[in-house]
Amino acid sequence: MGDGRVSLPLKILPVLIALYLLSPLDLIPGFLPVIGQLDDVGLMLIGLSTFIRLAPAEVVDEYRKELKGINSGEAAQLQAAER
């Protein structure tokens, strides 16, 4: 969200999704067990997927590599701590 290479309209998408999730309005009422939460989860997954798909590919690749480095670094630290 803080990367200047991602356009402002695209940055608004996660904000709109968060506002929907926090709003009392729902496509499927939340009081219905399990089903009421599935629309929220589905919307979140679709929104995240859309955000990643529409973001510039080089930005997405850069952050994926960074996350892989963090994950592998943490795994190495945990293995070293266990020894």
N, C-alpha and C positions, 0 to 999 in steps of 0.2 A: 504494500500500500504506500510505502514511503519512496518507492523508486520512481524517479522522474520520467523514466522511459515508458511507463504505463500511463495511458491516457486517463484524463479525469472522468469521462463518462464511464469507463470501465471500472474505475475505483468506486463509483457510486453503486454498482451492482451489489457488492457484499453489504454495503450499508443498508440498501433497500431490503435485502433478505433479512438482515438482523432486525430491522424495524418491523417487518412482517412477523417474525418469530416472537417478538416481544409484544405485539399488538394483541388485543383480546379477540380480534376477528380471525376466523379460521375457515378453511375450505371444508374440513371435516372437524366437528366439535371435539375438543380435547377431553371431554368427559367420557367418551367411548374408549374402553380399554384397548390399548395397543394401536388400534386403527386411528385413533385421534392423534397419536404422535407420529404415525408413519408419513402423513402428508408433510409434517415439519422436517423430518429426516430426508424425505425425498426432495423437497425443495432445497434443502441445504446442499445435498449431493449434486443436484442439477446446477445450482448456482455456482458451486465451487468448480465443477467441471467446465462450465461455460466461461468462467473467469480465466481459468488456466488455458483453455482453448483459444480465447480471444486475445490474451496477453502476447506480447512479442515473443517469438520462439527463443531468441537469444537470452532474454530475461528469465524465462522459465528454465531453460537449460542451466543457466548460471546458478540459480537458486537450488535446483535439483542436485547439482554437483556439490554445492556447499552443504546441503543437508546430508548427502551421502558421506561426506568427509566428517561431519559432526557425528553421525551415527557410527561410523567405523572407528572414530577416535574414542568415543565413549565405550564401545565394545572392547577395544584394546585396554583401556583403563580398568574396566571391570575384570578382565581376564588377569591383568597384572595384580590387581588387588586380591584376587582369590588365591594367588600363589603364595 
